[in-house]
């Protein structure tokens, strides 16, 4: 649940195996034997379809009663309890997680169901829909996922993000690549700003950008649709707000790329190198 408590969903014995199969089949698609598994390094950009990320963590204390003390766990009541943030299947020490949101709920909705004479009537019962995929697996003290956004909605992962500190921002400002001081960055920036600055400093892109001519810098800003101008080799934001600042930082972090065939601009979804 939202407070990280756990509740049991009681299943009719006739459908237990069918529900189990949904999670087991999804787990084989999610994490096949030959998938690449790498530790999460704080980069929240998804590498969906490429590899599995993981963090080492302990599940909330409410999971401690699984499976020996399930009698101490409350049963979920769809008409009384708040909406879950995820549902999971537990099997042999492994947890298979599926995110849950309002679209999964069949409650307080006008739902039509077909009757025996091929006509439709209103379904008055409450229920919810199980998807045929999962977004995370937890086993042997590791939480595996492909999408940070999805995984973070199940188990908070904010502490695993690598963000620039105030000192990092001051150091970044001292490079002089942006005509904006550290205090302004801290004032108008957000979490994304700090993530990007941390990544840029690690990449060394600042020094590469500083080494090229002003004419080339101007061409690059135009090519990548960065709403900024250049003066004395420094990038000057046309508007001092988080959106413009983060766009410049995305450019410096090479999070924008141009397709080789269509020449369209895209947001990069992977920083995995190919050299």
Protein Blocks (a to p, Z undefined) as FASTA:
>chain_A
ZZopacdddddfklmmmmmmmmmmmmmmmmgfkbccdddehiabdcehkaccdddddddf
klmmpcklmmlpccddfklmccdfbdcddeehiacdddddfklpcghiacddddfkopac
ddfbdcddddfbdfbdceehiacdfblklmmmmmccklmpccddfklmmmmmmnomagcd
fklmmmmmcfklmmmmmmmmmnommmmmmmpcfklmmmmmmmnopacddeehiacdfbdc
fklmmmmmmmmnopaccdfklopacddfbfbdcZZ
